Amino acid sequence: MNRQPPPPSQPPPPSQSAEQSPSEVLIHWPDGSSSRATSGTSWLEAAHAAGVLIPTGCMGGSCGACEIDVNGHTVRACISSVPASRSGSLSVELTSDPYW
């Protein structure tokens, strides 16, 4: 009898939940304008499409020049993307750094 080892087990594919699948999010910008973006879009792309300028520096997330507050949570726009939102909308404020 020729026995072969069993095939390696593979993890099941991840299930797609509402939080994992891309969704459209309404973004309220600091200048009073609003735009829509798909979750997963980079913040810099979403801002550019809306005509909003987010200052940048290193483009690697280490300098902090691109920090924005999204619903009260600070993120670095150059390395972050628009998250899904249960409410369907997000509010963005630009942070200010006295050293920039």
The 8 nearest C-alpha neighbors of each residue, nearest first, counted from 0:
[[1, 2, 3, 4, 5, 6, 7, 8],
 [0, 2, 3, 4, 5, 6, 7, 8],
 [3, 1, 0, 4, 5, 6, 7, 8],
 [4, 2, 5, 1, 6, 0, 7, 8],
 [3, 5, 6, 2, 7, 1, 8, 0],
 [4, 6, 3, 7, 8, 2, 9, 1],
 [7, 5, 8, 4, 3, 9, 2, 10],
 [8, 6, 5, 9, 4, 10, 3, 11],
 [9, 7, 6, 10, 5, 11, 4, 12],
 [8, 10, 7, 11, 12, 6, 13, 5],
 [9, 11, 12, 8, 13, 7, 14, 6],
 [10, 12, 13, 9, 14, 8, 15, 7],
 [13, 11, 14, 10, 9, 15, 8, 16],
 [14, 12, 11, 15, 10, 16, 19, 20],
 [15, 13, 16, 12, 11, 19, 20, 17],
 [14, 16, 19, 20, 13, 17, 18, 12],
 [15, 17, 19, 18, 14, 20, 13, 21],
 [16, 18, 20, 19, 15, 21, 22, 83],
 [17, 19, 16, 20, 83, 21, 15, 84],
 [20, 18, 16, 17, 15, 21, 83, 14],
 [19, 21, 17, 18, 15, 16, 22, 38],
 [22, 20, 38, 37, 19, 39, 23, 83],
 [21, 23, 38, 37, 83, 20, 24, 17],
 [22, 24, 37, 36, 38, 35, 25, 21],
 [25, 23, 87, 88, 36, 35, 37, 26],
 [24, 26, 88, 35, 34, 87, 89, 27],
 [27, 25, 89, 34, 33, 88, 35, 90],
 [26, 28, 33, 90, 91, 32, 89, 25],
 [27, 29, 91, 32, 30, 31, 33, 26],
 [30, 28, 92, 31, 91, 93, 27, 32],
 [31, 29, 28, 32, 51, 27, 33, 92],
 [32, 30, 29, 28, 27, 33, 91, 90],
 [31, 33, 28, 30, 27, 34, 29, 49],
 [34, 32, 27, 26, 28, 31, 25, 35],
 [35, 33, 26, 25, 49, 36, 27, 32],
 [34, 36, 25, 24, 26, 23, 37, 33],
 [37, 35, 24, 23, 45, 38, 25, 34],
 [36, 38, 23, 22, 40, 24, 39, 21],
 [39, 37, 81, 82, 83, 21, 22, 40],
 [38, 40, 80, 81, 37, 82, 41, 21],
 [41, 39, 80, 81, 38, 37, 42, 45],
 [42, 40, 80, 44, 43, 79, 81, 45],
 [41, 43, 45, 80, 76, 44, 81, 46],
 [42, 44, 46, 41, 45, 76, 47, 77],
 [45, 43, 47, 41, 46, 42, 48, 40],
 [46, 44, 42, 48, 43, 47, 36, 41],
 [45, 47, 51, 49, 43, 44, 48, 42],
 [46, 48, 50, 44, 49, 45, 51, 43],
 [47, 49, 45, 46, 50, 44, 51, 34],
 [50, 48, 46, 47, 51, 34, 45, 33],
 [51, 49, 47, 48, 46, 52, 45, 32],
 [52, 50, 46, 49, 47, 53, 48, 28],
 [53, 51, 54, 46, 47, 50, 43, 49],
 [52, 54, 65, 55, 51, 43, 46, 93],
 [55, 53, 65, 64, 52, 56, 66, 93],
 [56, 54, 65, 64, 53, 58, 57, 77],
 [55, 57, 64, 58, 62, 65, 54, 63],
 [56, 58, 59, 62, 55, 60, 61, 64],
 [59, 57, 77, 56, 60, 55, 78, 61],
 [60, 58, 57, 61, 77, 78, 62, 56],
 [61, 59, 78, 58, 62, 75, 77, 63],
 [60, 62, 59, 63, 57, 58, 64, 75],
 [63, 61, 64, 60, 57, 56, 59, 65],
 [64, 62, 65, 66, 61, 60, 75, 56],
 [63, 65, 55, 56, 62, 66, 54, 99],
 [66, 64, 55, 54, 76, 63, 75, 53],
 [67, 65, 75, 63, 74, 64, 94, 76],
 [68, 66, 93, 94, 73, 74, 92, 69],
 [67, 69, 73, 92, 72, 71, 91, 93],
 [70, 68, 91, 72, 71, 90, 73, 67],
 [69, 71, 90, 72, 89, 68, 91, 92],
 [70, 72, 69, 68, 73, 91, 90, 92],
 [73, 71, 68, 69, 70, 74, 67, 91],
 [72, 74, 68, 67, 69, 66, 71, 75],
 [75, 73, 66, 67, 76, 68, 72, 79],
 [76, 74, 66, 65, 77, 78, 79, 60],
 [75, 77, 79, 42, 65, 78, 66, 43],
 [78, 76, 58, 75, 79, 60, 43, 65],
 [77, 79, 76, 60, 75, 59, 80, 58],
 [80, 78, 76, 77, 41, 75, 42, 74],
 [79, 81, 41, 42, 39, 40, 82, 78],
 [80, 82, 38, 39, 40, 42, 41, 83],
 [83, 81, 38, 80, 39, 84, 24, 40],
 [82, 84, 38, 22, 18, 85, 24, 81],
 [83, 85, 87, 86, 88, 82, 24, 89],
 [84, 86, 87, 83, 88, 18, 24, 17],
 [85, 87, 84, 88, 89, 24, 83, 25],
 [88, 86, 84, 24, 85, 25, 89, 23],
 [87, 89, 25, 24, 86, 26, 84, 90],
 [90, 88, 26, 70, 27, 25, 91, 69],
 [91, 89, 27, 70, 69, 26, 28, 92],
 [92, 90, 69, 28, 68, 27, 29, 70],
 [93, 91, 68, 29, 67, 94, 69, 28],
 [94, 92, 67, 68, 95, 91, 29, 66],
 [95, 93, 67, 66, 92, 68, 96, 73],
 [94, 96, 97, 93, 99, 66, 64, 67],
 [95, 97, 98, 99, 94, 64, 63, 66],
 [96, 98, 99, 95, 94, 64, 63, 66],
 [97, 99, 96, 95, 64, 63, 62, 94],
 [98, 96, 97, 64, 95, 63, 56, 54]]
